[in-house]
């Protein structure tokens, strides 16, 4: 009986292996989003040698507009 159990266990573990599916079942050019929906992949990025790269200027936001008794913490105004 224990040999039968070992054989069934070995066969079921080998049968459980399958090829990896990188796109999560959505098809080529798609991937699974954060909530499990199929989303299209982003546009292809083409790098041209010798292209001019323009960097965006750094924008510094002077303080948040929290009212009295509140401070900007963890992405929103919270009471002190």
Protein Blocks (a to p, Z undefined) as FASTA:
>chain_A
ZZmmmmmmmmmmmmmpccddfknonoghiacdfkopacdddddddddehiacdddddddd
ehiabdehiaceehiacdZZ
